[in-house]
Amino acid sequence: MAHSARRDSPELPDFSLLKRLARDQLIYLLEQLPGKKDLFIEADLMSPLDRIANVSTLKQHEVDKLYKVEYKPVISTSDQLCFLIRPRIQTVKWICDVVNADKAAGKFRRYKLIFTPQKFYACEAVLEEQGIFGDVTTDEWAFYLLPLDDDIISLELPEFFRDNFLAGDQRWVRTAGSTLHLLHSIYGPFSKIYGIGRCSKMAYESWREQVEEGETKARQAEIGNVFLIDRDVDFVTPLCSQVVYEGLVDDIFRIKCGCVEFGPDVTSSDKSMKVMLNSQDKVFNEIRNEHFSNVFGFLSQKARNLQTAYDKRRGMDIKQMKTFVSEELKGLKQEHRLLSLHIGASESIMKKKTKQDFQELLKTEHSLLEGFEIRECISFIEEHINRQVSMIESLRLLCLLSITENGLLPKDYRSLKAQYLQSYGVDHLLTFANLRQLGLLVEQQPGETLTVMESKVGKLVNDKTAGKLTDAFSSLAKKSNFRALSKKLNLVPKSDEEYDLRVPRDMAYIFSGAYIPLSCKLIEQVLERDGWTGLEEVTRLLNGHEFAHSDRAKNDAQRIVLVMFLGGCTFSEISALRFLGRERGYKFIVVTTAITNSSRLIEALLDNHV
């Protein structure tokens, strides 16, 4: 079940140091405001903060009361207020209101704003405009990386995707560069760095600037190769339904910061329970990367083994019983608790996901990926929309149809859009504009003239101006080129052979053997070829922006590969990379701006997104 790694697999670096660094810096910043203080924390920072410094740690450093930022008048009586916030204008304006209200009431307090991971000029401009710049002190908590597990690190910046890819706001690029710089300074030097995508290229350049500004110390490298990839290089993968256990748990229960809350239907009690999902949970560790069809068999076998271990007590003498209680019983009870939780979660998933509807949904997705029975797929999507099954799910299917078919025929586009707006409301017009802008849901252009023109411009000029021109043309006619890419990289395995999901033969197992994620296939190919040589046609179809840089001779950490996803990464992709690592003797570390899935991706592009 839990596939064994190759004997020569390297050891992963210890990322607990990142937590210690973040905690120490936060404590230092809190101590800059001596004496008792109340701490206001932005809602989406509460879970990451809990993983770094719990309430008792904060209390030790004179934090009296904790409040969530709620955009309403504060009730705190403390004469020192500290705000731990993201660099968002809305939050800064609220703090200005708090300070100005205190001034009007003749109340004197000290205020400290701690921006994380960095502060932006726009936030300071708001403080100045509102006339409180001199009344507050500002600082940065350079909390870039939260280790969620031995091989997963998150920046916990879900807004990165919308800000960068939709709004064209590049303010987070420097953050991504600083993240790389931190990893490089602790676990580097990296020997090779590859990447693809406009944002990846800018993050790489930002990192290089920071490396050149600082001094590098010679030390033992713990990470050899680095791969940067933009989310918009591969939209198909996050739009597909997840069928590995960890992906399904995320889709149904929403994993947040490595934690999940299981409701009474899973815990078999009247209470909900928060559970940490990582490699420390031995049961979860063995099933997290498995196709869901294999999970029940494993759990029932595990339950039988556990019963056998308990039954050993029969016939024991006093001494043996004493040894059993002190050495084994605690571990067995813990395993029993975890096992019943994962059985409960699996049953809940079965109820929701193995119905006829879900089977039909997967069949439709597989047909879209293979390019078969497209008219039947369109009928399925129309029925989905007209029955108002799910607003997000309907949009996801429309996007998958558009990307795999390189755009919809004008009559299909108009008809499906009209049906969607009738079913879910005309206020979604802006959502369609957002999806079109990203190339997720587009109408086929007659004659494809823009694409031809775009490729000519790209070939003619190669300086910076060309980059801008090519980008301009890409945004006018953003093509997914999925069919051509699928053929070139063999992303859809031949369906005439039976695919044994118990013994996966390639990364396609994460989608029931129907599709190898493009993002992971690119990583595999570049590592195999030691660069982009031989992949010129593929990079052209992906609108370029690929790069490769070799820093020094090979180091001992060559087989430790760090993959950084800019714009989010799915648990399915992480499972695929773990599989690839086991097959090829690599260990992959995934660094992502946030964990994503189809719902989060679509939600970020809705017109009413705040």
FISERO-608707 format. One record per residue: residue in one letter; x, y, z of N, C-alpha, C in turn. Coordinates in steps of 0.05 Angstrom, whole numbers, plus 5000, padded with zeros to 4 digits. Each point is the difference from the previous one (the first is absolute). Layout:
REM FISERO-608707
AXYZXYZXYZ/...
//
This chain:
REM FISERO-608707
M501749765000498350245000501750255000/A501250075023501850235000502549914985/H500550104976502149904983502750075013/S501749805000502650055013501850164981/A501650185012501850164984502549844993/R501450084979502549874993502050025023/R501749795002501950005023502050234999/D500550104975502050214997498750285001/S497450015008498750265002501350185021/P500550254993501350185019498150095023/E501250105021498450105023499150294994/L497650065009499050284997501250185021/P500450264993501050195019498050045023/D500950105023498250055023499050284998/F497450034995498850264996498950135026/S500449865023499050115025501550265006/L502450034989501550255004498550244990/L498449974979498550224989497950105020/K498849815015498050085020501450145023/R502349905008501550135022500850294993/L500950034976500850274991497750195000/A497749914990497650174999499050075028/R500149795018499150055028501850205014/D502649964997501950185014499750294990/Q499650034974499750274989497450145010/L497949845002497450115010500350095029/I501349835016500450075028501750255003/Y502050034983501750245000498350254994/L498249974980498350234992498050075023/L498949805013498150055022501450145023/E502549925005501550125022500950294994/Q499750084975500650284993497850195012/L497849875009497950155013499849905029/P501950105017500249885027497450055017/G499549815018497650025017497749854988/K497750005015497649854991498850134975/K499149834982498750114976497949804990/D498050104985498049834987500949974971/L499649754991500849944972497649944983/F499850154978497949964980501249854976/I498849774993501149834979498049984977/E501050034976498349974976499049714999/A497549964992498749735001501749784987/D501050064975501449794986502949965009/L500850155021502649955012499849835025/M497649955009499749865026500949714999/S499349864979500949724997503049984997/P501350164981502949984997501450085026/L499050215014501350095025499949785021/D497849855001499749795019502149784996/R500949964975502149804994502850105008/I500250275004502750125005500350075030/A498050145011500150085028497249985012/N499649825019497449975011499350215021/V497649995011499150215018501950035024/S500949775011501750025024502650144994/T501149964976502550144992499550304999/L497750084988499450284998499650125028/K498749855018499550105027502650055015/Q502049824995502650035013501350264992/H499350114977501250254991498050235002/E498549995022498350225009497750084981/V499149804985497550044985497849945019/D498350195006497949975020497549864987/K498850134981497649894987500549984970/L498749804988500249964971497250064987/Y500050144978497650064986500349944970/K497849934987500149974971499350274988/V501350074978499450254986497249974988/E498150175008497249974991498850264988/Y501650204995499150244986497750145015/K500150005027498050155016501550135023/P498750195015501450135021501249815021/V502450065010501349815018499050045029/I500049785015498950015027502349995020/S502549984991502349975017500450245018/T500749955026500650225019503050045003/S501649844987502950025002501050274989/D502250095011501250254989502149954979/Q500349734993501949934978498649804982/L499750074974498749824981502049924978/C500149744995501849904979498349864979/F500650054975498449894978501849824983/L499349754998501549814982498349964975/I500950114978498250014976501549944974/R498449944980500949994972500150284990/P501750064980500150274989497650074982/R497750025013497550064985498950275007/I499350154980499150285004497550015017/Q498149814996497549995016500749995030/T501949825008500849975028501350255011/V501850124983501450245009498050235004/K498050024983497950215003498549965026/W499449755007498649945025501750095024/I502649944999501850085022500050315002/C500050144977499950295000497550105015/D497749864994497550075013500249975031/V501349775008500349955029501650225013/V502350074987501850215012498550275000/N498750074978498650264999497750015020/A498649775005497950005020501150045028/D502349885005501450045026500750305004/K501150114978500850295002497650175006/A497849954986497650165004498949975029/A500449765012499149965027502050085021/G502350114991502150095018501449775014/K500049774987501349765012502849974989/F502049985017502849974991500849715002/R500949894977501149725000502449994982/R501549785002502249954981499149794981/Y500750044974499149814980502449894984/K500049744995502149884984498749834979/L500850044975499049844977502249824991/I499549745001502049804989498849894975/F501250074977499149894974501549744994/T498549804990501449754992499049914973/P501649904981502949965004501650264995/Q498750214989501550254996497950234998/K501050245003498150234997500450124973/F497850114989500150124974499750315003/Y501150144981499950295000497150105003/A498149864986497250094999498950025028/C500849815018499050005028501050245015/E502550074996501150235014498750264989/A499450004974498750234988497350055013/V498549785006497450035013500350125028/L502049915015500550105027500550304999/E501550084979500750294996497450164993/E498549894981497550134991498150055024/Q499849805017498150015022501150165024/G502450104997501250175021500949865025/I500749744998500949865025502849884997/F501450074979502649894995501950035024/G499850235013501850055023499049885026/D497549905000498949885024500549715004/V501049874978500449715001502949934993/T500849765010502649904990499449764983/T501549964978499549774982502549834999/D499549744996502249814998499249784981/E501949834992499549774983500749745015/W498249814998500649735009500549834975/A502549954995500749864975499449705002/F497449955004499149725003499149904972/Y502049884986499549924972499049714998/L501049835017499749724995498949855024/L497849854996498949845021500349704992/P501749855014500249714993497449865009/L498649884981497549865006500649705005/D502349914989500849725003502949984993/D501149755002502949964993500750114973/D498149984981500650074972498150214988/I498450135016498250214990500450265016/I500650224986500250265013498250194986/S498550165015498150194988500650285008/L499650194981500250285007497450105012/E497949834998497350085010499150274989/L500450034973499150254987498049934977/P497549925007498149934979499550224981/E500350265009499450234982502150034978/F502349865003502150024979498949944972/F498349794999499049914974498450234986/R498050105014498350204987501550264995/D501650095020501550254998501849994976/N501649784998502049994979498949944972/F498449784999499249904973497650154989/L498250105017497650144990500450305000/A500850115023500350295002502750104989/G501849824995502650094989501750155021/D499349965025501450145022502449845008/Q502450114995502449845004501350045028/R498550115019501250075026501049755015/W498849764994500849765015502549874988/V500950104976502349884987502550025018/R500350235012502350045019499849815023/T497649955010499649815022500949724992/A499349924975500849744990503149984998/G501250234990502950014999501349985027/S498950145020501049995027499749725013/T497949864993499649735009502249824990/L500650024974502249844989502750075013/H500350275005502550095012500449885028/L497849995015500149885027500849704999/L498749864982500649714996502949964991/H500950184982502749984989502050055022/S499550205017501950075021500249795022/I497849855004500149795021500749734989/Y498849934977500349724990501649984974/G500850234989501549994975503049975004/P501750064981499350124975498749804980/F498250104983498749834980502049964977/S500049764989501949964977498750074974/K497349944997498650074975497350105006/I499150194984497350115003498750024973/Y497649894998498550004975497350135006/G498750104979497450115004498550064974/I497450035003498450084977497750175009/G499550214985497850195007501150275006/R498450204994500950285002500650085029/C498249915018500350075028502549855012/S500449754992502349855009502650144992/K500150104975502350134990500650255017/M497950155006500450255016500949935029/A498849795011500749925027503049915001/Y500849854979502849914997501850244999/E499350204984501750244997500150165026/S497850015015500050145026501849855019/W499949735000501849845017502950054993/R500750004974502850054991501050275010/E498350204999500850275010500749995029/Q498349855016500449995029502549845006/V500649794984502549855004502450174995/E499950164979502350174993500450225021/E497850105012500250215020501349895026/G499449755007501049895026502649854995/E501049905022502549834998499249715003/T501349834985499449715002502249865015/K499249835019502049855016500149724988/A502449894999500349734990498949815022/R498249814992499049805019499049764985/Q499249805014499049754989497250054989/A499749964974497350044988498149775008/E497550075006498049795006497949984978/I499950204982498249994977501750044975/G499649834980501650024976498650154977/N497849884990498650124978497550155009/V499450214985497650165006498450034974/F497449985002498250034977497850205007/L499750224985497950195004497949974978/I497550005008497949974979497650185007/D499050144980497650175003497549834998/R498050075016497549854999498750014973/D500250234985498750024974501349844978/V502349875007501249824980498249754998/D498749925022498349775000497550055016/F497850074986497550035014498349755000/V500749814982498349764998500149845025/T502449965012500349835024498350095023/P500150265008498350085023497050004994/L499349994974497150004993498949715000/C501749805002499049725001499349925028/S498049825002499149905026502349835012/Q500550045026502249855013498949735009/V501649794997499149735008502149865018/V502250145006501749885021498950095027/Y500649845021498750045026500350295010/E502550105001500550265012498550224984/G500049974973498650194983497050005005/L498949765004497149985006499350125027/V501749955020499650125026500050304998/D501850114984500250294996497550114986/D499149854978497650094985497550005018/I499849815017497549975015500050145027/F502349985015500150115027501750265001/R501450064979501850244999502349995021/I502349914991502350005017501150295002/K500450095024500850285004502649995017/C502250094988502550025015500849735010/G499449784985500849735009498149885020/C497850145006498049905020497349974986/V498549815010497349974989498149975024/E497550104996498049965021498049804991/F500049775014498149794993497450035017/G497750004987497550045014499049755014/P497750015014498949775014499649754983/D499550044974499549774982502649834997/V502350135005502649864998500949895027/T499650175021501049935026498249805015/S497749954990498049825013499350105028/S500050265004499250115026498550264994/D499250145020498650254995501850244997/K502649955000502050224998501649984974/S500850244991502050014978502849985012/M501949934983502749975010502050114979/K501950155010502250104983502249804999/V500949934977502149794997502250114983/M502549965009502350084984500649774981/L500250074974500549804980502950024989/N501749835010502750004990501349725003/S502549984995501349745001500249885028/Q499550175021500049895027497649825005/D497950044985497649835001500649764983/K500749785013501049764986497949884981/V497550015008497949894983499750174975/F499750275004499750194978502449984981/N502449985012502550004983500049774980/E498749785008499949764982497950024978/I497950175004497950014980499850264985/R501550215009499650274989500350014970/N501949854989500650014971498649794984/E498349845014498749784986497550084985/H499549874978497450034986497849915019/F497850145001498049955020498949714999/S500049884977499049734997501649795017/N502550085007501749815016499850055030/V498850225008500250085028498549825019/F497549924993498449845018501349735006/G501149884979501449745003502250025020/F501550224998502350045018499050045028/L498050175004499050065027498949755013/S498649834985498849765013502349805008/Q502149994983502349835007501350105025/K500350265002501250135023498449945025/A497450014998498249955023500449715009/R500349814981500449725008502749975014/N502150134990502649985012500050125029/L498550215003499850135026498649815020/Q497949874991498549815017501949785009/T501649904981501949795006502050095022/A500950254997501950115020498750025027/Y497450085001498650015026499749725011/D499449814983499549725009502449875013/K502450114994502449895012499949995031/R498350185011499950025030499149745012/R498349854986498949755011502349815006/G499949885024502149805007502650125009/M500150275004502550125009500249975031/D502549975010500350005029500350305008/I500350055027500050275010502350174988/K502449884998502350144991499650084970/Q499049814984499650064972497850224996/M497949985017497950204999501050285006/K501850015021501250265008501650124977/T501649834986501650094977498150094978/F497949854995498150074978498750275005/V499150045025498750265007501950234998/S502549975009501950225000501150064972/E500349794983501350044975498250014975/E497849855001498449974975497250135001/L498749985024497250075002499450294991/K501750195009499550284992500050044970/G502049884987500350014971497649884986/L499049775010497749864988497550175003/K499750135023497650175005500050244981/Q502450124996500350234982499349914972/E501149774992499549904972497149944997/H498749895020497249934999498350254996/R500750225015498550254997500350124972/L502449994990500550114973498649834978/L500149745004498849814981497050054999/S498750045023497050045000499350274987/L501850205004499550264987500249984969/H502049864990500449984971497949824988/I499049805015497849834990497550174998/G499550175021497750184999500250204977/A502450114996500450194977499549864974/S501049764997499649854975497149944995/E498549935021497249944996498550264991/S500850225012498750264993500650074971/I502549944991500850054972498449824982/M499749755008498549804984497250104995/K498750105021497250104998499850224979/K502050185001499950244983501049944972/K502049834998501549984974499649754984/T498849795011499849764983497149964989/K498550225002497349984988500250004970/Q497849934987499950004970500950264988/D499250225013500750274990503050044998/F501449915021503050035000501349834979/Q499049764996501149824979499650134972/E497650124996499450134975501950244996/L500550155022501750234999502849924992/L501149795012502749914994500149904971/K497949874991500049904972500150244981/T498550215006500050244984502750134999/E501350025023502750125002502049844983/H499849735002501949834985499550034970/S497550034992499450044971501150264990/L499850215017501150264993503049994997/L501349865018503049974999500949854975/E498449804993500749834976499050134974/G498150195002499050124976497949844986/F498649825015497949834989497250105008/E498049944984497250045007499550285012/I501050204986499850285010497150095001/R498449924980497150085001498649895025/E500649755007498849885024500950155025/C502650085000501150165023498550265002/I499550134978498650265000497249965011/S498749794991497249945011500149955030/F502149865010500249955028500350265016/I501750184989500550265013497450175000/E498649994977497450154998498049905021/E499949745003498249885020500850095028/H502650005005501250085026499250295006/I500250174980499350295004497050035004/N498449874984497150035001498849885025/R501349795011499149895026501050165024/Q501750204994501350165020501449835021/V501549804990501449825019501950155017/S501850154988501950165016501250214981/M499950255010501050224984502949974993/I501649935021502949984996500749764982/E498649775005500549764984499350054970/S497850144995499350064972502150174986/L501050205015502150174988502649844995/R500649825019502449844998499849834974/L497749874996499749834976500150174974/L498950245001500150184976502950064994/C501650065021502850074996501649764990/L499449775011501449754991499449954970/L497450044993499249964972501550204982/S500150255008501350214984503049954997/I501449935022502949974998500749754984/T498649785004500749754986499350024970/E498050174993499250034972501350254988/N501950135014501350254991497950214992/G498050035018497950204995497449874990/L497850135005497449904991499150124974/L498549844985498950114975498150235008/P500050224984498450245008497149935008/K498749824985497149945006499849865027/D502049825006500049855026500650205023/Y501950184995500750195021497650175007/R498750114980497750185005497749855014/S499549754990497849855012500549925029/L502549905006500649915027500150245019/K501150224990500250245017497150105007/A498250004980497350095005498649825020/Q500449744997498749815018501150035029/Y502650055002501250045026498950255014/L499950224985499050255012497049985007/Q498549854984497149975006499749835026/S501849805003499849825022501050125026/Y502350144999501350095024500050305004/G498950154980499850295004501950164982/V498950224989501650164981502350155013/D500050005027502250145014502749864996/H499949774987502549854994501350084974/L499050214987501250094975503050075004/L500750135022502750075005501849755005/T498849795011501549755004500849904972/F498250014981500749904973502350174988/A500050275006502150174990502749925013/N499949935026502449925014501149744988/L498249814995500849744989501150034972/R498850184984501050054973502850125001/Q500450195018502650145003502249805006/L499449795016502049815007500349774980/G498250014979500149784980498749755010/L498450015021498849765011497449934986/L498650214990497449954986499850214978/V500749904976500250184977498549904975/E499550184982498649934975502249974979/Q499749794983502049974979499850234980/Q502450104992500150224981499949894971/P498550124982500049904972502750034988/G501049794988502550024984502549995017/E499850015026502449995017502250204993/T499250224988502050194989501950125022/L498950055023501650135020502349815009/T499449745002502049825009502449984981/V499350004974502150004979501750255003/M498750235002501350255003501850005024/E498949905022501549995025502649854997/S499949764988502449834997502150144982/K499050154980501950154982501550215016/V498550155016501250215016502049885020/G499349785012501849875019502649924987/K499949904975502449914986501750234990/L498650224991501550224988501750165020/V498950055024501450185018500649855026/N502350045011500649855025500850185024/D499950264996500750175023497650045018/K500350195019497950035020497450104988/T500250164979497650114987498449764989/A501549814989498649764989498449865021/G501249985024498549875022497450145005/K500150275000497550155005498049964978/L501050004975498249974977498749725000/T501749805006498949735000498049975022/D500550125024498149995022497450134991/A500250224986497650154992498349824981/F501449874981498549824982498849765015/S501649895019499049775015497450075014/S499950245012497650075015497650044981/L500650074975497850034981498949734991/A501849814997499249744990501349785016/K499349985026501349815018499149724992/K501849844990499349734991501149805020/S498549795005501049815019501849794986/N499549954974501649814985500049725014/F497949945014500149755017500349754983/R498549994977500149754984502949954990/A501250224990502849974989501949925022/L499750125024501849945022499649725010/S497449925000499449735009501349794983/K500050054973501249824981503049995003/K501250245002502950025002501149865025/L498650045023501049905025498649745009/N498249904983498649755006498650015027/L498450215003498750055026497649825005/V498749904978497749835003500849724991/P500549825020500949724992497849874983/K500949814984498149854982498049865017/S497450034993497949885017499349724993/D501449884981499349724992501149795020/E501950095017501149815020498650045026/E499849795016498850025027502150135018/Y499150205016501950145018499649895029/D502049885011499849885027500750225020/L498050115014500550225019501449915025/R500049735005501549905024503050014996/V500849964974502850014993500450214978/P500150265008500250214980502549984983/R499750054974502449984983501150284993/D498350205004501050274995498350205016/M500650264997498750205016497050034993/A499149884979497150024992498249875020/Y501149835018498349875020498450205017/I501150245003498750205017497450104988/F499649944974497550064986498949754988/S500149785015498949744992501249894974/G502450094994501449904975499250164976/A498450215003499050154976501850234991/Y501850105018501450244993502450045019/I502450064988502450075015500050305003/P500250115024500050295003502250134984/L499350204984501950144983502350125016/S499450125023502050135017502249795008/C499149775009501849795010501649874976/K498649974977501449894977502350184991/L499550275000502150194993502449975018/I499449995026502249975020501649754994/E498649774995501349754994501850024976/Q498950124978501550034975502550175003/V499750235014502350185003502249875017/L499249865021502049865017501449784984/E498549864984501149784984502050114979/R499450234988501750124979502050195011/D499850065026501950195012499650284987/G497650074993499550264988497749994981/W499750214983497750024982500749904972/T502549904996500749904973498249774991/G498950024976498249804990497150065006/L499650215016497250075008499250264987/E501450094979499550264988497250034990/E498949794988497250014990498050035023/V500649865022498350015023500050285012/T502350125004500250275012498750214981/R500149954974498750194981497049995004/L498949755004497249975004499150115027/L501950035019499350105026500750305002/N500450134978500650294999502750075013/G501849815001502850075008500450075029/H501950195004500950095027501449775015/E501249814985501449795014502950095006/F501349895020502850085005501349775015/A502749994998501649815015502650135007/H500949965025502450125009501649805017/S502549964993501749825015502050175016/D500149955026501650175017502849905005/R500349745002502649885007500049714993/A502349875007500249714994497949865017/K499449754992498049855015500649985029/N497950025017500549965028498749745009/D500449925025498949745009497050005003/A498850244999497150015004498550014973/Q501349904978498850014973497249884999/R499649795016497549864998497850105020/I500750235013497950145015499150234982/V497449984992499050204981497850175013/L500450264999497950185011498450104977/V497449965001498150104979498350235012/M500250234988498450235011497850064980/F497549985010497650064984499150295007/L500050174980499150285004497150024991/G498250035019497250014994498449765010/G501449835016498649785012500649724989/C499749805016500649724992497949825013/T499349784987498049825011501349765014/F498549875017501149765013500449774980/S498550014978500449804979502850024988/E500850254995502750054988502249915020/I499550055026502049925020500249695000/S497749864998500049714999501549904976/A499650144977501349924975503050035002/L500950225012502950055004501249805019/R498549925021501149805019500349744985/F498149934982500249754985502550014982/L500350234986502350044982502749975016/G500050125023502449985017500749725008/R497949845007500549725007501149844976/E498950064977500849854976502850074991/R500850265003502650094989502150055021/G499449955025502050045021500450305007/Y498050164995500150295008498450035026/K500450225014498250095021499150274992/F497450044998498950264992499050165025/I500750255000498950195020498250194985/V497550025008498250184986499750255016/V500650234988499550265011497850134984/T497950095013497850124984499050255014/T498950184983498950255011497549945017/A498749774994497749905015499249734989/I498549855016498949754989497450084986/T499749894976497650074984498549744992/N497650044990498549794987498050134981/S498349854986498350124980498250215012/S498949955024498150205012501450265006/R502449975013501550255008500850164975/L500849864979500950134976497750164988/I497649884997497750144989499050225018/E499949945027499150205019501650264999/A502749974995501850234999499350184976/L498549894980499550154976497150104998/L498449945020497250095000499950305002/D498050124987499850294999499550135027/N498949845019499550125027502249945020/H502349924989502349935018500950255014/V500449985026501050245016503049985002/
//
